[in-house]
């Protein structure tokens, strides 16, 4: 089954806003066995919106539209839809009650313009939005369904998850594509695909293997085709098991995840505490880890030793080591990891020292050279890496690799 | 003048890739006085691509297309364009030489499949790509121009900046829209727009004021209309000056920037050094600052004191203060800022302590309560803030605010 996406809003066309909704919807629909045939971005203009709707409904039975539902006068989608479905307006009392509570909670006065958000085209059913003030709308006419939603990503996602997808599953009896995902790190996509040639060739008919790269992480997703067969689940499990075996060397986890998320799970399970000591990642180990909600109990802190003497000053790294091997070296990475464990009284740690660029590289240690160490109790493991890309890419690749090294240590102690 | 964008690639439709190219192109074209009328994403499918080209050229004279130019067999754009322009192929010797150097530099063997990237439709002129292996193409027929480029953002940007825009300016004699931008912080868009009502009403005819919000930052851009008049530049300067006066209270800088970028410039100018002491921002002050290339000389490091006792242990914050006021308090924020300056031997510092959520809020200090302090020499200034949004939004808003507080201190010492 196919669907199309229409995004509405001048801000998308003049480049004020990057459209992340389309990727989220494309991926979520794909997991329901629905493929996006085409997507269009149009201006806040009645004629353009109508034309886009007509064109999309000429091709598919399901259209998802985002944007143009704010309270200001630029936002005309609701009026256009009343017109398109030749219907009047109705005030939705449930939405109105929600709006009243929303403004009361924030100590703000509800203006007439806000109350207007409870007024919807009479032809639609309401898809409740508990994350904002503009509800979603479900139109179903002549066998064609339109879902119209606000453009704010986390409101749109709420509406789809709580109203949109349940209704789509019922209305179109869509069969979710069954799939299994694993995540690998630090292997080039082309080399991995060569390595997996035999595996891919042996996959059951209809099964697909997708590569979803993101810097030095690749998610590998095997899915059954759109035609379900009775033994698909068992065949999928067998194939997924074989894929894990083939990827063992680079595997982060047998799921769609990132190394710091695996670290958080392992540390919570094992009731261990982490500290970090960062040079070239400049605080990104700490930042990435503390973005994960609920990790407080597992994390004590970080020393970002950006200037060289801070490595001595705060961590007590031996100046002789820095003198002999350089600040960007394996002995210094190891010393940082062990020192921060001791200093902050933690069970384990990650440290980084390297050259993120764009300047500072040498023939012996070019830009992208990074030494990363992970320590667990008094055991310390370190590796030298060479990452490519821009400064922020080198920092992010180093960060993910640091958590991955620690995960390997934590798993080996299982 | 109007243009359209067509993005090609299955990965965009199934949500593997977020399309950032369209926003970049929309914004860059807008500054050339060219507005995007519509944009579409289509699959790697010859019929879909042809149909999208026909539809776009029926509406506008300039179409920008990205994607579908890789070396693998999925990427069919070049073949479709040979067909569309009814032309054969030619091998571009300049591109071939570039490819040979590209692979030699990386110590990789150039395969036949790579050599194919130098083969282009005979009807196009080449737009060189010095950042990758797929060149851009410029087609000009029947008064209509098509630019086809690879989908990798920094390759596409190179091609537009070095080949695309210079040719567009010449071919369409487009007049860049003249504009001035400033950046403000921590003022709601609706309140600011109310505050600027009189200013906006007094703008010369044709002038426009645009609000470009990004979390707690808003860029304000005044531009002359598309019809140029002789005294536009002078009128724009006058209006921009008035806008700065009106926004003084919230102004980050009279340019399109962020608070940490302003900090970097001020510290380089004044030859001062910074340290940071972070609790709720969890390393993001350090990370955000060290993402800026060339700041090494101005930054010494950060103490991320995530667990409470680390504030005592690494910074020497008086436990009595934490006991009396709580770790999330103004006295602790101030003590952290002063202590990290002293400990790391810097001229100035920023500190944060707060509740980023989603848990941990109380009636007195709800989620989003953040105390931020900035110190310069022995002077310390702090403020209590209440930020809304998700955990990562609260962290980012706190981070930008921290640099802004320090900038105010640095500027007052001018």
Interface residues (C-beta under 8 A of the other chain):
Chain A: X12 X13 X14 X15 X16 X17 X18 X19 X20 X22 X23 X24 X25 X26 X27 X28 X29 X30 X35 X36 X37 X38 X39 X40 X41 X42 X43 X48 X154 X210 X212 X276 X278 X281 X282 X283 X284 X285 X286 X287 X289 X290 X291 X293 X294 X296 X299 X300 X301 X302 X303 X304 X305 X306 X307 X310 X313 X314 X343 X344 X357 X358 X359 X360 X390 X391 X392 X395
Chain B: X12 X13 X14 X15 X16 X17 X18 X19 X20 X22 X23 X24 X25 X26 X27 X28 X29 X30 X35 X36 X37 X38 X39 X40 X41 X42 X43 X48 X154 X210 X212 X276 X278 X281 X282 X283 X284 X285 X286 X287 X289 X290 X291 X293 X294 X296 X299 X300 X301 X302 X303 X304 X305 X306 X307 X310 X313 X314 X343 X344 X357 X358 X359 X360 X390 X391 X392 X395
